Amino acid sequence: NAGVTQTPKFQVLKTGQSMTLQCAQDMNHEYMSWYRQDPGMGLRLIHYSVGAGITDQGEVPNGYNVSRSTTEDFPLRLLSAAPSQTSVYFCASSYKSWAKNIQYFGAGTRLSVL
Amino acid sequence: KNEVEQSPQNLTAQEGEFITINCSYSVGISALHWLQQHPGGGIVSLFMLSSGKKKHGRLIATINIQEKHSSLHITASHPRDSAVYICAVPHGGATNKLIFGTGTLLAVQP
């Protein structure tokens, strides 16, 4: 079982460059989300989706864009990278029902913006 | 005041000790999550609980909804338990959107 697959694992960007972090899950989960993790802070929600075609902003959405064209995929786009976006990014998925809301995480992407 | 607070922030224990990590929250919730993040960075869900107690191996999670408090206990701790333990609660009634604590860094020494 693949679970939640994130790529790439590491990335270095220059300020102003754009890139897409990929996230795919094979568990038919309705809910998918992107978090960033910074030292001394808890995971913070960037964007989330409750199903194909439906996305919404989380706590820290500025500078990021998402789309959900299929149940399986939920890419995160950095439009113009800034040093403040240096972070570790996690994708997660779960069933929409709160009773089955165990979240499954990808392995993370460590991003450095120079 | 953070909506989710964990204590202690750092904890060092000797192998075999009984460990308790605490989580307090300020919002009404339907369920609380405990997660584990290993030094390699991967995050794994340990428990989701809405009342009482759950046990999985040497891990026990308890929750008191009235007091807005949860504890994670590790019995007979082992160096492989060394990790960051994170609690999280749903945000604003939207049960999938979680607010995370900053984590408790546990080091179990042999």
Interface residues (C-beta under 8 A of the other chain):
Chain A: Y31 S33 Y35 G40 M41 G42 L43 R44 L45 Y48 V50 G58 V88 F90 A92 S94 K96 W98 N101 I102 Q103 Y104 F105 A107 G108 R110
Chain B: V4 S30 A31 H33 L35 G41 G42 I43 V44 S45 M48 I86 A88 P90 T95 N96 K97 L98 I99 F100 G101 T102 G103
